[in-house]
Every structure is written in C-alpha cells, then in structure tokens.
Amino acid sequence: MRFASLLYLAHSLLVISVTKGMLVNAAELDNQCTWNGVQVFDPTVWNPVSAYKYNNYTGPVVGPGSIDHDIIKIVHRMSIEEKVGQMTQIEVGRIIDCNGELNITAVEYWIDKWKIGSFLESPGNHNGLYQWYSPQKFAEMTDAVQRIALAKGSKIPVIWGLDSVRGANYVKGAAIFPAGYATAATFDPSFAYSAGRIAAKDTRAAGAHWAFAPIMDLAVNKLWSRTYENFGEDPYLSSEMARQSIAGYQGDYKNDRSRVAACLKHFIGYGYPFDGQDRSNRHIATHELLEYYVPPFKAAIDAGSATAMESYGAINSEAVVLSSYYLNKLLRKQLGFKGMLVTDWGEINSQATTYFTAKDLKQATEVALQHTSIDMSMVADDQSFNEITIELVKSGAIAERRLDESVARILQLKKDLGLFSHPFADSQLADTVGSAQDIKAARDAARESITLLKNADNVLPLSPYENVLFLGPTLNSTRLMGGGWNVHWQGPSDKEGDAVYQGLGDTVLEGVEKVTGAMPRYMPAVDVEGTRLIDIDAVVEAARSSDKIVIGLGENTYAENGGNIDGLALPWQQLNLVYTVSELTKKPIVVVLIQGRPRGLGSVPTVAQAIVNAYLPGTYGGLPIAEILYGKTNPSGRLPITYPATEAQASSTIWQASYSAYNPQWAFGFGLGYSNITCSNVTLSSDTLSLGSPVTATVSITNNGPYPQKEPVMLFTHQQYRLGYAPDLFRLRDFVKVHLEIGETKTVKLSLKAEDMAFWDRDLTRRLEPAPVNVAINPFTYKDVVAVVQLDGDREQVIERV
C-alpha cells in the first residue's frame, strides 16, 4: 500500500512542520527541536486481560447499500472545497513534528485549510517518537486529531485507515497472526475469520476504523515480494478465506463498534507481475482475469466488504487507476460493488511521475475522476489532489455531481461505522489487546498452517531425549517469523532486532525450551542474508557430537519493492550450510523454512531428511514450530501454492493448462502428517452433472496411526477435454478439514456443481463445455482416488456475460 519509500526516507532526514499554511524547513525551528530522531519504546504499562467476550455476528451479511437521506442533505450543503477534502487521504507523517509528537498546527492546517476527511498509517512508520505505539498512545493521537476535525474545517469526523493485515500489526502488543498464505495453508477458513475479528478489535482500540485488508490477489509469480500477504494461488481457496476474513473484520459493523470497515484489495490482477518485480506490468487476457483473478473479489463483495482498493500499475499496459473498464464496468456493474473505492498510495499522481500514462498530475486526476468511480485519493503526502480537483470542478471540466457521488459514499461509510455518534477510541478495547486469548488464537492458526514437506525414515518428530543441535538465524528471531507488515512496513530493522517487541513474542528456541524443558544447543552458523558462514569449524564439531541437526533457513523482513529479488534461490551460504554440515557429519538434518515465498532450495530437498515449511507464522510462531518438531502437534498444513523446483516454474499453478508440464518441487495442496492416512475411492451421487443439480462426492478417510491427525480433504476436477480451450490441470472445487483419532474412519461428503465448471471465453461469455470430468481427492497425496462424471449442458447457452 506504499509507493513513496523514497519520500519516506527523505522525510526521515528532513522533518517538516506546517505553520500558517506554509511548509517550513525544520532547520528554521532548531530551537524547538530537541529530539535526536532515534525512536524509543512506548512506556505504556502492559497488563491486558487474559480473556474477554465479543459478539460473533452470525446474522445476514451486512454491507454497503443505498445512501441515507440525511447523508444526501449533508452533501448538498457542503462546499466544493469540503467535498474534495473528504475525498483526500493524508498520511500521518504530515502531522508529526520534529520531536516525534503530534503537530497540532499541522493537523489544523490540513483540516481547516484543506478540509481533509481521512488520515492513514502508523506514526511508528513516519518519524513518530515510538517504534511501536500502544493502543493507548495511538488513541491519544487519533482522538486528538478527531477533536480538531469536529471543531474545524467541515466539522465532520475523520476516518483513519491502517494496514491491519495480519492482526493489528501496527498496534503494540496486538497478536500478529500468520501471514495470509500461511493462513490459507490451514485449509480452515475459520482462522481467517479469527484473525480478522481480533484485528478489527485491536484496530478500533487504537482509534482507527478502517483496515486495508484482506489481500486477495492470487500469488501467481512466486518471485513476487507480496506472495505471503495473499491467500495463495487458487481462486476457490482464496475466495473461501476472503469470505471469512471479511466476516471477521466487519461482522455487523453498522452496529458493533469493535468492528472496522474491511477493504478488498488490490483490484485487480496484481499478483502476476510479468518479471516478478512488484508493480510490474501484468499480461493477463480479460477472460483469464474473469476466470481466475476475479472470484476472490466477487466473494468479498458478496460478503459485504465496505471498501475496495484499486491496484498499483497496469494490466496489459492499461493503468488500473484510470480504467473505466476495471473500476466501472467490472467492479461496479458486473460485480455489483456498492462501497467506497480508494486508490493505493499516490497512485493517481504516479500516472504522471512513474508510469507515464498521463501528461501531468492534472490530466491524471481529471481522467481518474471522469473515467472511474474512485471515491478517495490516498495522495498521501501533499495537497495536489485538492488543488487540482477544485480547479477542475470550478472550471467545469469535472461536474460537481461527480464529487457528490463519492462524498456520499464516504460519509455513509463514516455513519455506518458510528463516527458521527462515537468518533473516539473505546478505552475498554485497549485492555483486550494482546490478551492470552488472542495469543492462543494466533498460535492455533500457526499450528495448523505449518506444512511437513518431507520426512524420510520418520526422522521427525524429535525426541526430548535426543541430542539436537539447532542452527540458523531464523530459529532465534521473533522478527524474522513476523516478516513485513510487522511493527513497521518493512518489519523491524536489523538494528532494532527483537528488542522492539519488549518480550511480546517468542522464538523457535524459546518454544523448544518450553516443549523439552531444557535450553537448546544453538549456534547461528550463517547470517540471514546468506553472505557468510559463522564459526563453521565449531559448527561442524558440535554437529558431529549430535544425534540430529535442525537448520533454520529463510528470509529477512521485507514488503513491496523492498522485497524484490532477481531469482528464487535462497542465498548461497544458507544452502551451503546444509551441504557442508551434511557432507562433513553424515547426521540427519531437519530444515525449517521461515520465508515469505517459496524460495529455491537447490539440492536441499535431497540432502535433508526432513523439511518443514513454517511460512511466516507470526511473532508467536516459535512455540507452534517447536510443537511440530517434537510431535506435540501433528502437522496438518497443506501448500496453498505450487512450490517451484526451478526458476522456470516461478509462475506454475495448479490451474495452468493441462498440457503444460507440472513438475514442481511440491504441488499445490501437498503436505504430510505423522500418521498414515488412507482414503477410499470416491463415489458420486450421480454419473451426470448438470446446471441446478449438484453432485455429492463421498469418500472415507482413515487414520491408521500412530497419532491423532487433522486432515484437509480436497475435491479437485479435471475436465478431460474442452472444445477450443485447454482445460485446467486441476481446479479446487470444495474442501473440508476433519479431525481423526487413531484408528478412526470418517465419511466425508463434498459438493460439485455444474456452475463451477462453467468457464469464460474470449467473447467474455461464461458457458459450459459438455465432456467427461475427473473428480479427484487430494490427487498429489492420495493417488488414483478418482471418479468420472459426465458434464451435461448446451455449449451455446450463455450463463453470464460482461
């Protein structure tokens, strides 16, 4: 959600203050600036309740709808300047002074002069005094801004947006959940719900009302730095996770003041940059966009998402932020989105300054307003949008009724969130932030996400009585388990390290100590950037005296452009550590991967006896990883992405054309447990599948021991042929996760609809192609569990069209 990393860096070096409507260099105010610029710990005493109750809303979907009459009356009374102000969002760094405190003069400037209706972001990211703001300190700031908004300018409360993407990750002490693709690995959407529900509560505790989440881009090119933020590569899995995530964030948000407005993002096609670099052009045919990329957004709209965010960059070189097709025809008309639409960071101005899709800022602004339904510009650093839009309206280039349409949606959102009646933070919510209840929820999600990829000779689980040596930087770090969007945008810096958490988190080593009751033997052995081995002779000597060796590999923290890479392979010296220890000791090696995308492993899958993918499990992921390693928890996570074996497979997916080779390191949906699970063949309720007549697939799943096991059961389809259009390799159509005691057999029923089999063609019509369809259960785990159903229908019948 951030483009101006260079602007942020400049802002860190040149703090500005706003006085009397002018930008004044901080050097002119030296006598007022006493802070050295080094952020410190928030001193707020931490004592959350251990447990609390909240309302799990289960009623009808609550979402945006028609505009209330009182809102229409307010809009009609507003001046052009006030309307444009409501459509403008400014980042918090513009209202922080040179001492890291709230600059009241600056707040008054933005609200009184420019009538600003929205602020965003955490002061911890923008030169605030504290590294990580407690809900109390955060609320002091947001409440102070709100009081000014109610007294000056338009006298309308502001709405504050925050990237609460995995819990309220910018609020000190809040439970930071596993990253999105780790949550998807659970194959249990209830974890997406609980992460959203707790994030909403903690965000409101800080006085923010709007979460820029969930992220529903399909993670197609695995080089992409934002792979970890999403719910994987599959349209159906992403849709189910998105649906529950929206329910968690929003619930009955029009009545429940512990909920926030969710934001479906990034619309659309963002996850397939052609070269893997963030914001690169995407080459996606429109019918493929509709087939694969749109369904998660449709699910979120159907779930009532109150807001949406358009995506950075361009599809087929067409700028999304200027596109009538994407933001009017597709989002509003085809998908029926009625909520408020915001740009991503500085995206209108970037059309002139970065993408060269507009002559200048004025042209970019005019086209965005004329051609799309954008309601709010996340500018986020200056008043350019205000100045240009006011000029465009007063000159007649933009009709004032265009502003009315957007401002009505913005004010309706504020009313729905209760800002006109309850504009300030609820101090009681702060007492629940970081509760033991929330930490358990985050750890439970991590427990069920961690995926066992290899376990030769049952080297896992470890025994507490074995002499185990632990190596690698990721095993002794909280921040590396958190990744990006964790305390800060890019995560805690190397200099901040784990100290920034002040004990509010754990590590794998701490988890091992808790599980075994003994301090683990540990040596770092290699730096996280993989540039050098550390004391390798001593490492080899210690390894020779060990029964088994656990090596933690992975990535440093990053987000967006900060995570761009040119190749999938992990840094050489990380891989070399595994090779060296294996070659010189011949001891069993267990590799634990803590990473935001599936990095290339070289020969490690052959050299290591066991491989555990922990994804980014969150700041409380250390104990769950230790429990998996020592058999206290049986791994039940399954890959939500295709794990490439080579660079050429970076964009391989489970739904690619069936004639294309699919030989990844590990397939989508793959994962092992410690128990022997068997599956009976699948039986179908009918041998034909037609519109309006779903077919039920029934299988029996048996746990042959020796541990209790949770097992995701997935139904895939593969159409044997499709006239004129290559069928997908596999498509996930239904799934459920079942718990099996030792020796237990459960009958599982999954559903398949003919409507699922309809596909989009180049004429942008959705239709069926009659043909036999293979129905497979976990095809890369249970071999040959397949039945065949005949898909019936008229290929000329149009089910849907754009």
N, C-alpha and C positions, 0 to 999 in steps of 0.2 A: 504494500500500500504506500510505499515511499519511493519517490524518484529522485528527490533533491539531496542525495547524500553529500554532494559537494557543497551545496548550500548549507547543510547542517555542519559540515566541517568548518566552513567559513564562519558560521555563527558561533562556533565554539571558540574561535580565535578573536572574533570581533563582536562583543556583546553590544547590542543596541538598546537604546531607550527611546520611547516615544513621548515627546513633550510638545504641547500646543500644536498638535497636528503635523509636526516635523520629525524626521528621523535624525537623531543626534548621535554622533560617534561617542562611544563610551569614554574615549580618551579625554573628551571635554568635561567629563564628570568625574575625574580621578578622585576628587576629594570625597565623593560619595561611594566609591567602590573600594570595599575593604576585603572582599573575598578573593582567595588565590585561585579560584576556579577548580579546585580539587573536590569532587563530590564526597560526601561523608555518609555515615549510616544515619538513617532516620531513628531518632532516640525514643520513639513511642514504645511504651512498655507493652509487651505482648502477652496477653492472657485470654485467649479465646475460650468459649465454652467448648466442652467436649462433644456435645450433641445438641441438636435442635430439631424442630419440626417445621416442615414447609408444605405448601399446598401443591400436590402433584395433580395438576389440572387434567381431567380426562373427558371433558365435555367436547362439544363440537369445535371444529377449527375456528380460531379467532384470527382474523387478518384484516388487511385494509379493504375499505369499501367506499361507499359514497361519502361526499363531503357534507358535514353538518351545516345547517343553516346559519348558526352563529359564527362559524368559521368564515363562511362566504361574506357575511356582513363585515367582519374584521378586515378581510382582504380588500373589500371595496372602499374602506375608509383609509387605507394606507397610501402613502405617497410612493412615487416610483423609487425613490432612494430607500425607503423602508422595505419595499418588496425585494429589491436587488440585495439588500443586506441579509434578508432571510435566506437568500439563495447562495450565500457565501459562507465558506467554512475556512477558518484560520487556525493554524497550528499553535500550540501552547507556547512555543519558543518566542513568539512575537510579544508575549505578555510576561516574560521573565526578565528581571533586571540583572544588573551586573553583579549582584550579590547572591544570585540564585533564588531570589524571592519573587513573589507576585508583584508586578509593577502596576499599581493601581492607576497611574496616569495613562499607561498604555492600554489597559482594559477600557478605561473611559474613552480614550481616543477611538478605539475600534468600534465600541458600541454606540457612542454618541455621534461621532462623525460619520461612520460607515454603516451603522445600524446592524452590525454583524449578528447573525442568528445562530451560529454554531461554532464551537471550538472542538479541537481533537487533540489526541495524543497525551503522552505522559511527560511531565516535567523532567523525569529521570532521563529521558532521551534528548532533552533540549535545554541543557545548561541549568537545570534545576539544582538546588543545593544538595538534595539527597540522591543517592544512587537508585534507591527503590523506595517508593512512597507508600507508607502505611495507609490503610483506608481512612484513618482519622486525618492525617496530614493532607492526603489527596482531597478529602472532602472539605477541609478548610479552604483550599484553593478554589474548588469548583463552587462552593457555596458563596465565597466572596465575589466571584465573577457573576453568579446568579443574582446576588443582591444589587449589583451595579446594573445588570440587564433589566431588572424590574423597576429601576429608578430613572434610567436614562435611555436615550435613543428611542426605539419603538416601544419600550416598556413591555417587551414580550420575553418570556424566559428563553434562555439558550438551550440547545440540545448539545450534549457533549458525547463525542464518539471516541471509542477506544478499541484497540486491537486485542480484544479478549478472545483469542483464537483457540486456546487450549487450557481453559480456566482463565481467571483474570490475571494473566501472566505479568501484567504491569503493576499489580497491587501487591505490596509486600505481604508475604506470609500466605497468600492465597495458594491453594493446592494447584500446582502446574501438572496438567494431565499429559498422558502420552500424546505425541503428535498425531495429526489426522490419519496418516496412513497406518500408524500403529493401532489406532482405534479401529480402523477398518479391519485390521488383521484379527481382531477378536471374533469377527463374523457374528457379533451380537450387538444390534443397534441400540440396545438399552444403555450401553456405555457412552454412545454419542449423546443420548438424552441426559445422562447424569453429568457429563462434562459441561454441556450447555446450561443445565439447570444451576449448577454451582457457579459457573462463570457469570451468569446473569446476576445472581445474588451478590456476589463479591464486587461486580462492576457497579451495581447500584449503591453498594456500601461506600464506594469512592465518590459518589455524586455524578457518575456518568450514566447515560441512559440508553446507549446505542452501541452494540457490539458489531464490529466489522467481521462477522463470521456467521455461518460456516463457509469454508472454502470448498468449492465443488468443481474445480477444474479437474479434468481427467489427467492423471500423471502418465502421459504417453512417452515423451522423450525422457529417459531416465537420467540423462545428464543434467536436466533442469534443476536449478537450485531450490525450487519450491515443491519438489516432489513430495517432501514429507508433510506439507501442510494440508494435502488433499486426502480424499478417501480412496486412493488407489486408481487403478486404470479401468475398472469395469463400470459400465453405465448403471447396471442394476444394483450392484453393491453400493455404489456412490449414492444412488437415489434413496435407498433404504436408510443409509446413515444420515443423509441430509434431512430426510423427513423427520427423523427422531431428534436430530440436533436442533432443528427449528422449534420443535415442540418443547425442547428443554430450555432454550433461550427465552422463548416468548410465552408459551402457555396461554393463560388468559391475561395478556399484557395490558389490556384496556382496563382491567380492574386490579390486578395484582402488582403492587409497587415493588416487588422483589424481582420482577422480570424486566427484560430490556427488549428493544427492537432488534431483531436479527437482520442480517444483511447477506443475501445470496451473492456470492462473488466467485470469480470475476467473469462477468458476462461478455464475451464467450470465447472458447477455443484457445485459452491462454496456455494450456498445458502441452501444446505441441509446437514449441519453437523449432524451426527447421534445423538449427545447428545446436540446439540445447542451451543457448545463451538466453538469459532472462530478457524478455520483451522483444526477442527477435520475431521476424515475420512468421506467420503460420500459413502453410499451404494446405487448406482443407476445403474440399469440394462441399458445396452447400448441402447436398443430400447426405453426405457423410457427417456433416455438422449436426444435422437434424437427427440422424440415426444414433450417433454415439455421444455427442457432447451436450445436446440439449436435455436429455431425460433427467439428469440430476437437478437441473434448474426448474424443470417442469414440476418435479416432485416437491421442491422447496416452495414454489409458488402455490401449489395445491395445499401445502402445509401451512400457508398463511404468512409467509415472510413479509414483514412490513416494509423492508427496503431492499434495494439492489445496488450493486456497484458494477459499473462497466469495466472492461479490462483494458490494460495497457496495450499499446501497439496496434498492429494491423493484422487482418486476415486477408490473404491474397492481395496484400498491399492496400486494402481499403481500411482506413482508420476507423476503429470501432466507435470512438467518441464522436465522430462526425457522421456516422452511418444511419440514415433513415431506415435502411433495411433491418439492421440488427436491433436498433433501440426503439423503433416504432413498430414496424411490421411484425417482426419476430417476437420481441419481448412483450410489447403491449397488446397487439392484436391477436397474434397466433397463440401465445401462451397465456394471455389474459392477466398480466401483471398490473395491479392497480395501485401499488405502493409508490414510495418515494425513491427516485433514482439519483445516485450521487456519482460523480466522477472519481477515478482514482487520483492519486496525488499529482497535482499540477498538470493533469493530462490535457486540458484544453490548450494551455499555453505551450505545452510540449509539441503540439502540432506545428508550430512555427519555429521553435527553438531546437527540436530534436529530430522529428520525423520528416519535416519539410513537406507536410501535407497542407499547409496554409502559408500564405504570403507573410502574414504578421499576426500579432495577437488579436487584433480587431477582426480580421477575417475568420480566424479560428473560432472566436467567440460567437460571431454572427451565424456561422454555419452550424455550430453546435446547438444554438437556440432555435434556429429556423428549421433544421432538418431532423432533430431528435427530440426526445421527451425528457432530457436531462433536467432535473429539478434543482440540484445543488452542485456548485463547483468547489471541489476541495482544492482551493487555489495553490498553496496553502500559506504562502509567505508574504503576499502583498495585496494591494487594493486594485490591481489591474482589472480583474473581472468586474468590480463595482464601477470603476470609471468608464470602462468600455461599454458595459451593458446600459448604464444610464444614458450615455451618449447615443447608443443605437436606438433606444426607445424614444428619446426626446426628438431624434431626427426622423422618426417614423420608419426606420429600417426594420425594427422589431416592434410588433404590436404589443401594447400593454397587456392585452388579454393573455398573451403567451406567458407573461410573468404571473398573472393571476392563477393560471392553471397550476403552475409549480408551487407557488406560495401557499395555495390552498392545501396541496398535499403535505407540505412541510408543517403547516400549522395544525392540520388534522392529526399528523403523527405526534406532535407535541401534546395535543389534547388527549389522544389515546394513551399516551404514556403518563398522563396525570400531571404534566408540568405546570399547567395553569392553576391547579389546586395544590400540588405537592412538589414545588420546584427544588427543594433542598434534599440533601442526602439523609437517609434514615440512620441515625447513630446506632440503633439497636442491631442493624445488619452487620456493623463492623465487629460486633462481639462474636459472630459466627465465622469470620474469615480465618481460614487455616485451622478449623476445628479438627479434632481427631476423626470425626465422621467424614469430613471432606478428604482427609489424607487417606483414609481407608478406601474411599471410592476411587481415588486416583491410583492407588496401588492395586486394587482389584482389576481395574482396566489394564494396567501393565501386566499383571499376572496372566490374563487371558489373551494378551497380544503376542507375547514372546513366542517365537517360532523356532522349533528344532528342525534344522535342515539336514543334518547328518548325525548318525550315532553308531558308528561301526563298533562291533563287538561289545555293544552296550557299555561303552566307556562312561556314559552318564546313566543314572545320576552318580555323583561323587558320594563317598562315604566320609563322615566326620573323622574316621579313624585313618584315612589315607593322608600321606604327607604330600600336600598340594602346594605348588609354587604358583603365585599369581604375578603376571607380568603385563605391562602395557599401561599407558596413561589414562585410558578411558575407565579403568577399574577403580581409580582413586580420584574421581572427579564428579561433582554434582552438576557443574555447568555443562559438561560435555553430554550428559544424559538429557539435559534440557534443550540444547541446541539453540537455534534462533527463536525470536519472539519469546524471550525468556529473560525477565528483568529489564533487558534492553532490546531494541530492534534486532541487533546483531548478536544478542546474548551477552553475558558478562565478558569483559575483555580479559586477555591473558594476565594483565596486571591486577585486575580485580580478583580473578580466580574465584574460589569457593567462599572466600571471606564475605562476599557480598550477601550471602544467604543468612549469615549470622546463625547458623545451625538449623535453618528451616529447610531441610532436605537431607539426603543421605548419599552414600556411595555404595558401590558393589562390595568393597572391602568391609564397610560397616555392616552391610547386610550379611556377609559371610560370618563375621564375628557374632552377630545376633543368632544366626542359624546354628553355628557349631559351638558357640560358647568359648571360642579361642581366637586370639589375634592371628589373622592370616599372615603367612610369609609373602612379602611383596617386594618387588623391585620394578621401577618404571621401565627400564630396558630400552625404550625408544621415546622420542618426543612425538607429540600428536601430529606435527606436520610431516613426520617421517623423514627428517633430514639427517638424523644421526642415531646410531645405536649408543646406548649409555652403559658403560661398565660391562661390556659384553662378555669378557672373560669371567668376571664374577658371576654373571647371569648363568653362563653355561655350567660353571662349577656347582652353583646352587641347584640347577635343573637336574644335574646328574645324580644328586642325592635325593631327588623327589620321586614320588610314585607317579604323579601326573602333573601336567602343567596347563594352566588356564591363561590364555593370552587375550587381552582386550585390544581390538583394533577398532578404528573408526575415524571420525572427522572432528575438526574444530567447529566452533559455532559459526553460523552464517545465516544470512537472509537475503533474498532477492539478488541484486547484482553482486553483492559481497560473496556469494557462493558460486559464481561462475567457474566452471572448470573446462579444460580442453579435452580431457579423456576420463574414462570411467575408473581406471585403475587406482587403487589406493596407493599412497606414497610408497616408493620402493623400499625404504628402510623398515616400514611396518611389515611388509611382506617378507622382507629379508630376515626379520627377527624370527618369524615362524620357520623359515627354511633353515636358518642357522641352528636354532635350538633342536629342531627335528634331526638334522644331519649329525650333530655332534653328541646327541644324548640318546636317540632312539626311544625316547619316552613318549607315552600317549599325550597328545596335545588336544586341548579343547579351545576353540576360538569363539570368542564372544564379540559380535559385531554391534557397535553403537554408532549409528550413522543415519543421515537424513535422506539417503537414496541408496540404491543397490550398487555399491562400488565394486569394481573389478578385483577379483581375488587371485588372479594368476593361477599358480598350482596349489594354492592353499586347500581347495576342496579335495585334492588328492592326498596332500601331506597330512592334514589334520584328521584326527579320528572322529571328532565331533565338532559341529558348527551350530551356534545359537545366534539367531538374529533377534536382537532386542530393539531394533529400530531406534527411535528417540523416546525412551519410556517415561520421560518427565523427571522432575527433580526428586521424586520419591521412588524412583525405579530401582534403586540399589537392592533393597530387600527382596522384591519380586524376582530379580535376576538370580540372587543367591538361592532363593527357594527353588527355582527351576533347576539350578546346578546340583543341588543336594536332594532333589526328589521330594521336597515338601509340597511342591505344586507340580502337577503333571502338565507339560506344555500342551496348549490347545490352540495356539495362534496358527493362522494359515496365511500364506503370502497374498496380499491384496494387489500385487503387481507381478509382472514377469521379471525374474531375476536374470539379467543377461549373462551369457558366458563370454561374449566378445563385444568389442566396440560396435561392430556392425549390427548387433541386436539391441542397440540402445532404445529403439522405438518399437521393438516387438511387443505385441499384445496378444492376449488370449482371443481377441475378436478379429485378428487380422485375417486376410483372405486365406481360405483353407489350402490353396495350392502353394502358398509360401512356406518355406521350411520353418519349423518351430522347434528349435533345439536349444532352449536356454539352459542356463546352469540349473535353475529350478523354475518350474512352471507356476503360473497363477494358481492359487488355491492349494499349493503343496505345503505340507508340514507333517511332522511326525509327533508322536507321543511316546511315553514309556510303556504303554500297553499294546498288546496285539489286538487290533480291531479288525473284525471281518464284516463283510457286507453281503447279504443275499442278493440274488439277481433282482432287478426291478420289474415289477408288474404294473400294468397300466389298466385304468378303469374302462378304457375303450381303445380300439385299434384305429380309430379315426379322430381327427382333431379339426373342429370347425368353429366359426365365429359364434359366440354365445354359448358354447358347450365346452367348458374346461375339462381337462383330463386330469385325474389324480394318479400320481406315481407313488407306489408303495414299496418300501424296502425295509429289511430287518437288519439292524446294526447290533453286533455282539461284542462285548468286551471280554476277551479271553484272559485278561490279567497281564501282569500282576498288580496293577494299580487302578484305582478309580480314574475315570477319564471323561473329559468333556470333548465331544466330537462334533465339529461342524459337518453337516450333511448338505451337499450342494447338488442341485439339479441343473445340468447343462444340456443344451441342444446343439446338434449339428445337422443342418439340412443337407441331404445327400447331393442335391443339385438345385440350381435356381436359374431359370432361363434368363440369359443375358447379363446376370450379375453374380460374381463369385460369392458363394456363401461364406459366412464366417467360419473360422476354425471351430470355435465353441462360443456359445453365449450363456452366461449365467442367467437362469430364469427364476430360481427360488432357492432358499436355504434356511436352515434352522440349526441351532446348536443344542445338542442333547447331552445330558449327564448320564453316565453309565457306571454303575457299581461293578465290582469284579464279578464276572460270570453273568452279568445281566444282558438281556436282549430286549431291544425296544423296536417297535414297529413305527416307522416314520412315514408320514404322508406329505407329499409336496405337490404343488399345483402347477399346471401348464395351461396357458390359454392360447388359442389361435391368434388373438390380437397381439400377443408377444412376438409372434413370428412374422408379422407384417413388417415390411421394410420400405425405406424411402428410395425413390429412383431419381434419375437426373431431371425429370419433369416436375420434381418436388411434389409428387403424389405418393401416398403410402398405400401399399397394397400387398396382397398375398401371392405367393407362387406355389401352387399345389405340387407336392413332392413328398417322398418319404423323409422322415426326420428321426435321427438317432437321439434317444433320450438317455443320457449318461449320468451316473452318480459318481462324483469325485474322480473324474477319469484319469488323473495323474497319480492317484493314490490307490483306488480300487480298480484294477484292470478288468476290462470286459464286463463291467456291470452296466449293460446296455440293453434297451428295448427299442423297438421301432414303432412309430405311429405315422399314419398317413395324414398329411395336412391337406384338407379339402378346402376348396374355395374357387371363386371366379377371379382369374388374374386380371380381368378388366374392371373389377369392382374397386372403386377408389374409397378407401377407409378414411383418409384425411388428406388435405392438400393445403399448401401455403398460398 
